[in-house]
């Protein structure tokens, strides 16, 4: 119903604001790149990097003690949940095994605070998507950003979809994404920014591929161009 939809949006807004206050990354200097590799992530809530949260249903944030934080794994036929995918001995990824009831939709989200003391007008963003295409269903991961935790704008050029036909034998593949994003409204000092990777089914049938994000790099820049004051 319309009423329940409004309630869901309100709950999402409150949850995202709580995430920001508790664990947002403070961006302290314009032009400085902040990296998250997930190489120390062990698949538990308490081990998530600062500013990072996970939702298995696209609305609620998974918290301490949630049974679907399932530790580390190399991928394959496993229970649905949030994992640290072991890509190699030294490379781990924040990932999810989607099911019909989990991560369809769901999201990973990173909360930032502009603590530079200056307005930011541009954000450089890069990240890797790791995918194990071992099932006959396509999954997509969309990149969205928000400055209020309520209205998210999708970056169409960064949408990823895994192949519908399964690979045999399947192996982890890395798909790199990067963009320079001009913010329609400048991010003021103390302002918040949310980066959300939203997962959903994209076609096919049967089981779902495992996938996740890695090597996130974020840089805030001063507004570009010349500012002219008219008298």
C-alpha angles and dihedrals in degrees: 000000000000090000094054090046091056089047091053091052091050092050091049091051093051093046093051092049089051090051091052095049093048105041115000118145111248110226101210103179136031113238094025117119119227114205131200115187101169089216090132095045112117100185096263131117094237091055098055112122117255113282095017124116136168133217121194095190104035093250114050125058117234110239143191113314095016107157093221095068092097107177127234128340141159092228134250132112102353142135119286116264149091115306142174099237111218102221091168138338090281103028124077130172134202101242149158138215102215123211134179088275102033131063091354081127110004137125151209113221136192121200121206134184122203100230095160096102089235135086117260122213104172134042125199112205133180133167143154127241114210116201134182104199098200100132139062097246129085120229125194132207118201125195115223133172133200137181095196105036091242111067114050125191117209119223100219094195091062100052112127126197125183118228115272094221113072120241116235115232093018122213134177113274125195121220115187123208131186138167143165107226123198110211113228089213117037114246105240125213106286091019122138131230128190124201112197131189105200119198127203142150114277104184144303128072142259126035124003134241122250115241144157148160132269143169096029112187122185129183127178118208135191116261112284125231136034121306112214122195116206122207 
